[in-house]
């Protein structure tokens, strides 16, 4: 697998060796997607689409690790344009921890190390990485706001038991109120329908003044390029009108499915609960887990995600100089 990935580097726009970076390009998918798919932790950001679709939001640039035995590894450089870390620069290392000298250099040019997976965190506890981090005064801590929420696919698909009683009621109410509903796998022909849902969702968000930036542009591009980006999903119709859609992809070696985008017209009460259950039920059974991404520190979003009773989290860590 590594040899195949290495061979691809010569067929796409050249990714330079560190410390040089270039903007992430759609043509990098063939080399990056296979490698990212093999990362075991299931960090939702570490898919090709997760990086590519938010390349403008975070000004993502990419560089190859210059160690001979890690040519398939890479560093992503970004800049926080929104939120409490606005204007700060960060770097991410999806596949491996850079060697100590590169790591030290990265902390000279960036404010912090973002989205460190649990696997990489454990690597940081070993010599010589641990000694280098101590030497340059870097502390790695849990980033709870960015933990991904994990759920058993079969639990979301069935909603059985007392703990899902309220969710099941919402679904049943939806089914009773809207007997004329339909779920269709996303396809090129259904993209206009999904975009209608997205546009309506965005209009409602603006009316409620709840959005400082949002993911509209990324969500729209995801629909436009869903096939190129290897995304899968469903479009839901009520009374033959587009009502909702969801879009995501496989990660963590195929045991997990990440929901990247989930949009609905909220006029249809219970639509989100119904979509959540119906899509989980439609996924192949080899997906044992569904990753519903992070809450970003939003108390409302955290509460909503917790009501679905996560079975665990994809932990992420942040490294900063003290």
N, C-alpha and C positions, 0 to 999 in steps of 0.2 A: 504493500500500500504506500509506504513512504517513497519507494522508488518511482511509482507511478505519479505521485504528487510532485516529486522533484522534476520529472520529465515535463509536467505541465508548465512549470515556471518558464520554460523556453518558448512556449507557444502563446503566451498572453503578454499584455503590456508589462514590461520588466518591472518587478518589484525590487527596488534597490536594497542593498545591504545597509543596516544601521551604521551610521546615524542619519542617513538620507531617507526621506519619506516622499511618497507621492499620494495623490488623492485616490481613494478606493474607486475602482472601475467595474462596471458590470461584467466585463470580460475576465475579471479575476475569479468569477464564480467557479469555473472548472477546477481551479487549483485549491481554492479555499473551502468550498462547500464540503468536499470529502473529508478534509482534515478536521473541520469543525464538527462534522457529524460524528466523529469518533471520540470527542471529548466526553468523558463519562459522567461528569457532574450534572449536566443539563441546565447550565446557566442560560436563561432565555435570550440574553443579548448576544450570545456567542453562536449565532448561525449566520450564514452569509446574508440572508435577507434582513436579519436583525441589525447587522452593521450597515448594509447598503442603503436600506430605506431611511435610515436616520443619519446618513453621511453629511447632509447639509445642516441638519439641526445641531450636530456636534462637530462639524468641520473635520470629519475623520480623515486621517492619512495613515498610510501603512508602510511598514519597513520589514525586511527580512532579517531574522536573527543571523549574525555572521559566524556562528559556530558551525564547523563542518558537519557535525553529527546532528545538527538541529536546523538544517536548511529548510525544512518543511514548516518551521515555526516562524512566528512573526509578532510584531509589536504594533499596536494601534494607538495613534496619538489623537487626542480630541480636546475640545474646548467647551466648557459648560457655558451655554448662552442664556440659560434661564435658571430660576430658583435660587436657593441660598448660597450655592457655590458659583454663582454667575461670574463669568470672566476668568475663572480658574482653569488651568490646563491640567489634563490628566493623561495617563497612559494605561493601556490594558494589555494583558498577555494571555490570550485565550488558551494556548496549548501548553506552555511550559514557562518556568521561571528563567529569565535571562541569566547569563553568567554574572558574577558579582561586579565586574568592571562595567558592564553595560547597565546593570541595575543602578549603580552609583551615578552613572552619567545621566540616566533618565530622570533621576531625582534633581539633577541640576537644572534641567530644562522644563520640568513639569512640577505642578504643585502637589499632585498625589497619584497614587496607584489605585485604580478603580476596578471593582468587580473581580477581586481575587477569589477564585473558586476554593472549595475546601481541599481539593487535591493539591492545588498550588500552595495553599496556606500550610499544609503539612510539609511540603517540600521546603518551605521557608524556615521550618524548625530544625532543619538539618544543616550541618556544616557543608561548605563554607558560607552559604547564604545567610545563616543566622548571624554569624560573626560580622559579615559585611553590613547587615541591617543595623546591628548594634553600634558598629563603628560610625555610621553616618547618621545615627539618631532617628531611625525610622521605627515607628510602632504600628503594628497591624492589629486592627480591631474589627469586631463584627459590625456589619452595616445592616441593621435590622430593617430599615426602610426599603432596602432593595432585595430582601429575601424573596425568592419566588415561592408561591404557594403550590403545594402538590396535593392532588386528590386521586383516589382510586377511581379509575375509569368506570368500573362496574357500579360503584356507589352513586356516582353522578348519573349514570344511565338508568338506575333503578329507583333511587330515592326511597328505599325501603327503611322501615324502622322509625322509632319515635323521634330520633334526632333530625330527621328530614321531613317531619310531619307538615310543617308550615310550607316548605318548598313544594311538597307534593300537592298541597291544597291550591297553591298558586297555579300549578300546572293544570290541575283538574278544572279550575275555574276558567282558565284560558281555553281548554278543550271544549268546555260546555258553551262558552260564549262565542267561540269561533270554530264551529265544526268544519267549515270550509277552509282548511289550511293544508299546506303542502310544503315539503322539504325537498330541494333538488340539489345534487352535487354541483358545485360551482363549475362553470364552463365559460368559454368565450362568449357564447350567446347570452349568458345571464349577467355579464358584467354591467351592462346599462341598468339593469334592475337593481343590482347591488349599489351602484353609484347613486341611484335615486334615494336609497335608504341612507347612504352616507351624507348626501347633501341635506336631507331633511334632519338628520341627527345634528349636523353642524349648525343649521339654522336655529334649532331649539337650544343648543348650547350657548350660542351668542345671545339669544333672547334672555336667557337666565344669567348672563354675564358671569359664567363660571369658568371661562377659559382664557388663560393668558397667552397660550400658544397652541396647545393641543397637538394631536397627531393626524390632523386631516390630510395634509399633503402626503405624509408617509402612507396613510391608509389608502388614499386614491392611487398612488403609484403602485402599491401592492396589488390592487385590483387590475391595474393596467398591465402589470408584468407578472401576474400570478403564475403563469405557466413557466416562464423563463426562470422564475425564482423557486420553482418546485413547491409552491404553496398549495394546500388543499383546504376545502371548506364547503359550506352549504349556503344556499339562499332560501329564505323562508317566505312563503306567500300566505296572505290572508284574504279571502274572497278574491283570489286571483291577482291581488295587488302586492308588490314587494313590501315586506314588513320588517325583515331583519336579514343579517348575514353574519357569518363568522369565517375567519381565515387563520390558518396556522400551518404548522409543519412538524415533521418528526425530528427528534433530537435524542441525544444520549444513546446512540447506537440503535435506535428504533424501539426502545422500551417506553419512551415518553413522547407525548404530543403536546406541543406548546400552542396555546391560543394567543395569537398576536393581536388580532383585531376582532371585536365583537360589537356590532352596531345594530340598533333597532329603533323603530318608530314607537315611542312610548305610549302613543294613543291606544295601542293594543295592550291592555293590562295583562300582565303575566308573560309577556313575550320573551323577556330575558330568561326567566326560569324555564319556560318551555324550550327555548333554543338551547340552553345549557344541557338539559336532559336529552333532548332529541339528538343533538350532535354527538354527545358522548356515546349514545346507543348506536350511532351509525359508524363509529370508528371500529376498525378491525380489532379483534380481541388481543392481538399481540401487544397492543398498547396497554400496559398495565397502569400507567400513570398519566394524568393530565396536569400540565404546568400552566397555571393561570396568571403567571407573572407577579410583579410586585405591587405594593400599595403606595410606594413613594412617600410614605409618611403621612398620608391622608387618613385621618381618623375615620371618616365616613367609609372610605374604600376598605380600610382594614377591617372594620366591623362587618361590612358586606361579605368580604372574602372569608372571614372566620365563621359566618353563619353556614357555610357549606362544609364545615368541619374538615379542614385539611388533615391529611395523614402525615404530613411532614413539610419540610421546607428545603429549598436549594439555598444553602447558606452562602453569603458573599461577604467579603472582607475588604477593608480599605486600608492602604498603607500611607501614613503621613509622617513627615518630620516633626519632631517635638522641639 
